[in-house]
Amino acid sequence: MIILIHVLIALTSIILASLAFFKPTIKKLMTSYGFVLATIASGTYLLISFPSHILQSCLVGLVYVTVVAGATAATHVRLRRAEAII
């Protein structure tokens, strides 16, 4: 059950990061940060609970964190630039 929750959190995180990138707001940015943290927390729990596939899990997790963190950082930059214009 925790695996399903973990995957749903991760997919939602990717969707939210994408939406935040195209229409940046502070609320969307903070929500994106929260979902990234929730994904990392649930992934850490899974790794501790089921350490048999640690290499595959870590590689996929690193790719996920890299992509979503990049999108979130880009959103942060876009939001700051938009605020500087106003």
N, C-alpha and C positions, 0 to 999 in steps of 0.2 A: 504494500500500500504506500509506503514512504517513497518508493521509486516512482510511482505514478505521480504523487504530489510533487516530487523533485522535478520531474520532467515538465509538468504543467507550470510550475513556477518559472523554470528556465525559458520555456516557450513564451510565456506571458511577458517575461523580462525582455526578450528580444523584440517582441511586438511593441512594448512600451518604449523601449529605447529608440526604435524606429519612428514611432509617432512623435516622441519628444524631439527628435532631430529635425523633423519637417515642420513642426509647430511648437517651438520651444517655449515653455513656461517654467517657473520655479516649481510649481506643484508637480508637473510631469517629471522634472529633473529629480526631485526628491523621491518620487515614487519609483523611478528607475533605479536610484541608489538603493532603496529599500528592497526591491526585488533581486538586485544583484547580491546583496547581503544575505537574503533569504536562500537564494540558490547556493551560495557558498556554504552557508550553515547546514543546509540539508545534505549537500554533497559531502561535507566533512563527516556528518553523522553516518552516512552510507559507507564511506571509506573505513571508518572505525568499526562499524558493525559487520561489514562484509569485505574484508581486505583481500579477497582472492583475485580480483581483477584490478588491482591497484594501478598498473601501468596504463591500461586502456582508459580507465576512469580519469586519471590525472591528465593524460594528453587531451582528451575531449574537454575536460574542465578548463584546461589552460587556453584552448582555442576559444571556448565560449567566453571566458573572462576577458580575453584580449579583444574580441570583437565587440562585446557589449561595453567594456570600459572605454574603448576607442570611440564608439558612438556616443556614449555619455559625456566624454570629455569634449567631443566636437559640439555637442548640444550646449554644454556649459560655455564654450567660446562664442557660439552663435548668440546665445542669450545675453552675454555681456556686451557683445557688439551692438545688439539691438537696443539695449538699455543706454549705451553710450550715445547713440544717435538721437534718442528721445530727449 
